[in-house]
Amino acid sequence: MSAAASLSESQCAAFARVLDLLAERMAADEAALGDAFPYVTGPSGAWKTMPATRSAGYGPNGWDHGNWFCGFWIGLLLAAHVHSGDAALLGAARRRLDLIRPRAEDPNTHDIGFIFQSSAIPACHITGTRAYAELALRAAERLRARAVRTKAGSYVAAWGPLDDPRGRASSAIDTMANLPLLYWAAAETGDASFRDLGAAHARMTAGAFVRPDRSTYHAVEYDPESGVKRRGFTFQGAADESCWPRGQAWAIKGFAASAEADADAGFFALAEGLGRYFLARLDAGLVPYWDFDDPAIPAAPRDSSAAAIAASGFLDLARLSPDPARAAEWDARGLALLDALVRDYLVTEEDHRGILKHGCYSKPQGEGVDSAVLFGDFYFIEALVKLLHPGRFAPERPRRSSGRVA
Ligand code: GLY
């Protein structure tokens, strides 16, 4: 079922206005930013920036994610181009694809999926330029090279080079949302090893990260030989045993993508269970606090990005569901979150950049709290583009007709 089918006229108009705003803002910001890439807004509302080349790594203060945002900016330029037809936005995206090209060789992080699936894949889809597919394939090979083969199965290591024991043992829930790069590479090349690694990673994540109530851990440390989970913990959430809403939303997206790529009915059912957990923890405003279990609630910041990512995931579930009634239900849930974001979280002030207010990058690290955050803007816009310009931004693969049931 197409989510677009159930859009009302007023939703269409409201969502189109957001995409108009995006096109305006991208043109203005692009002219001001030079080669720097924005990632979160600071207290003044202005973008904070960093170069595309800043890789991730372990430093004196622990793990530093580096610039995993740069592809999202390019994706937003491309989405704005799809909506407006403005050729200058496409030109800007092409220029910036050259700036991120060296990151396709980056061996340090699972976030290579985020960087290239949000930029090179839509760029290839929109322009037909083969070089962008080659770039995304190079990145997919790097992501596949992060496989850790254990006695219990394989996972994609999250943080740091594989010859660092911390990197080798690390797994994060965010990896689930990096798997689409592997699934795209499998479809593009016919090489099933990309898909098989994604599915293997999803199976280990289902076993090690998902609690009986369908909440998730943010991170897991594995024994890289046996594959046994040593501990579940958090890096960006409130506590090891809390549920970090953005991680839950990444898991919804990633298990939906895994169900689409692998036709594993267990992945689809799990994505639905994760989605139901997310919905059950929301209050009337439909945008979660940054952590569902922060003891400071209600005096705690929200994370609009978690709602945006979950909304995008719910639209994916609507498209994938074999049951029309459940498809309509996921469609309605996704649209309700998008309506709430448009109504209550849209940036309206000229000096506050970005599209969505009140995102939260990392509260424990004090970075991007109560800010526009680039990944929140990206998944919000990706959802709106799926609705208003279906099939124009990124490939939508047909479902495989046969498969396994977990
Ligand atoms: N690194 C993924 C996140 O902050 O959600």
Residues whose N, C-alpha, C, O or C-beta is under 5 A from the ligand:
A	BS01	LIG	D174 R246 Y361
